[in-house]
Amino acid sequence: MLAVPELWIAHLGLVPYRDGLVLQERVRDAREAGLVPDALLLLEHPPVYTRGRRTSAGELPFGEDWYAERGIEIVDVRRGGKVTYHAPGQLVGYPIVAAPEVAAHVRAMERAIASALAEEGVPAAGRPDDGPDFTGVWVERERKIASIGVHVRRGISTHGFAVNVDMDLEPWTWIVPCGLQVPMTSIAAETGRVGSLVPGFARRMASAYTREHGGRERAVSPAELERALARPPAAVA
């Protein structure tokens, strides 16, 4: 019987967005070098708008100074997609995994997110037949609850998904999210639940993604991850 490959799951807490970018690059380099297996980084970010490669000027209509006055940074990134928003109360997932087919990688994330949301009592689904602008996960095909944008280099993915859990949704109304004039929603908005919902949902999301990925879930601490990234390639058995 063939061994099931490990999928490392790292719960990282609140991480500044630019630090998250650097960490993704380090994990990807280690994955390419065979230092680590496929990994899923789960975290939150302070308030930030990120602009993907297809972002147009009109998606941030108020100008950078206006957003800065409200404590929201703007960062340009190499992922696909358009402008999106991250803030505490949103679970961000960065699968640093082998992704030979980008479309299949994106569809797998959509299915995993929908599965985790179903366990929270929120029926949701992707819209793969509606074109790339509708990538993500939707409630009743009208309200968007999760955004997806990826970058793949040499068959290894970075960036990933963001699920609105219990975040303040108002800053979404200050942009054109993902290039669409659509209402954004969250687990809290759909269920009426209050309190910090991210930790519990993160565990559900880790299990759902592991099932979809076909791996064996292994939790690794930030310290364990850092030690693995620090190993020289020659140390790999």
N, C-alpha and C positions, 0 to 999 in steps of 0.2 A: 504494500500500500504506500502510495506517495505521501510524503509529509505535506501538510497544509502550510503554505508560507505565512510567516508572521506579518501582521500589519501593526506597526507601532502607533499608539495613540498617546499624544502628549497634550495634557490640559495645562495651558500656560497662563490663564488669568488675563488681566488687563495689560496689553502690550502696545506701546506707541506704534503708529502705523509704519513709520520709516524703519523702526527696529524690526518689525515683522517682515518687511521686505528683505532686509539683510539676512535674517534668519532663514527665510525661504531659500535664498540663494545658497546659503551654506549647506542646508539639508539637501538641496538638489545636487550640489557638487558631490556631497558624500554619497548620495544614492547612485550617481553616475559612476563613482569610484568603487562601488560595492562595499562601502563602509557601513551602510545602514540598509535595511529593507524598505519597502514601501512604508510611508508614514502619513498620518493625519494629524495636523496641528489644529487644536481647538482653542480659541481665544476670543477676547473682546478688544475693541480699539477705542481710544478717546475720540471725540467727534471729528470726523474728517470726510470731505468729499473727495472721491478719486475719479480721475478722468481716464477712461480707456482709450484705445487707439481710434475708435470711431466717434468720439465725443465731438459735438459741434458747439459753437460759441453760445447759442441760444439756450443750452441746457442749464447754464448757470446765469440766469438773467439779471441778477442784482449786482454783479461785480465782486471781485475778490475782497475789496476793502469792507464791503457790507457784511460778507460772511465772516471775515476776520473779527469784526466788532462783536459778533455773536459767538466767538470762540471756536469757529470751525475752520480747520486747515484745509487747503486744497493741494492735492498731490497728483501729478501725472504718472501713469503706470503703463507698462507694456502689455497688459492683458487685453483680450478682446472685449468688446462691449463698449458702453458709453458711460455716462456719469452715474455714480451710485453713492450711497451714504453709509458710513459706519459710525456707531456710537455704543456706549455701554447699554446693555439690555438687548444687544443683538449678538447671536452666536455666529462667529466667523470660523469657517473650516478651510484649511489649506491642505488638500491631498497632494503630497509630493510622491507621486506614484508613476509607474510605467504606464504610459497612455499612448499606445501605438495608433489608436483611432480617436481623434478628438471628439467627434460626434458621439461615439459610444461612451466616452468618458463623461461627457456632459449629461447624457441620458441617465447614466448610472447614478450621478449625483441627484438628479431630479427624483428618481425613484426612491433613493435612500431618504431624502428629505421628506417626501410624501409619506413614507412608511413611518418615520419618527413622528411626524405631525399627527398621523392617524392614532398613534398611541397616546397623544395628548388630547384626543377628542376633536381634532381639527381636520376634516376631510379636505384634501388638497391634491393637486396633480400638476404635472407639466403640460405644456401645450406644444409638443414637438411638430405637429402638422401645421402650425400657424406661422412658421418662419422664425429666423434668428432673433428678431426683435422681441419675441415672446418667450425667449429662453428664461427659465426660472420655474418657480412653483407658484400656483395660483389657487385661491379659494373661490369656488363657484365660477371659475374662468373670468372673474371680474376684478378681484382684489389680489394684488401681488403680495406674497408673504416671504418669498426668498428670491434672491438674485444670484446669478452665476456669471463668472467671467474667468477665463483660463488663459494661460500661456504655456506652450509646449516647446521645449528645446531638446533635440536629440532624443525624442521619445519620452521625456520626463516632464511631468506637469508641475506648474506652480499656480498660485492664486487659487480660486475655487468658488466657495459659496458663502452666502450670508443670510441667516434666517432671523427675521424680526421676532423676538421673543416677548420682551416686556419693555421695549425702548420707547422714548418719546417720539411720536410719529410726526410732529409738526415740522421739523426741518426737512422732511421729504417734500412738503408742499412748497418749499423755496427753490426747488430745482425741477427739471423735467427728468424724472428717474428712468434711466435706461432708454432715454429718448421717447418715452411714452407718457401721455397725459392720463395716468391711471391712478386710482386710489391704492395706497399701500396699507397693509394691515399687519397684525401681529398675533401671536398666540394669546396674549393678554386681551387684546381687543375682541378676538373671536370667542373667547371662553368666559370673559369677565373675571378671570382669576387675578389676584393681586399678590404682591410680594416678589421676591427674587426667584424667577423661574429658570434662569439660565443654567445653573448647575445640574438640575434634574434633566433638562432637555439635552444638555451636552452628553450625558450618559446614554440617553436614548439614541442620539445622533451617532455616537461612536459605534454602538451595536448595530444600528441600521446600516451604516456605511460599511462596516466590516462584513455583514451578511451579503450586501450587494457586491462588494469587492471580491468575496470568495476567500478571504484570508482568515487568519486566527488572531483575534484581538489580543494585544499585549500592551498594557499601560506602562508608559515610561515617564519618569519624573523629568522635570527640566534639567536637573543635575545629570541624570543618566544620559539624556540626549546630548548635553554639552560634552560629556566625556567621550561619547561615540564620535562626535564631530571633530574632536581634537586628536583622534587617533591617526597616525600616519598610514597611508595606503599599505605599506609593507606589513602592518600589524594584522591585516585581514587574513584569516586562515584560508 
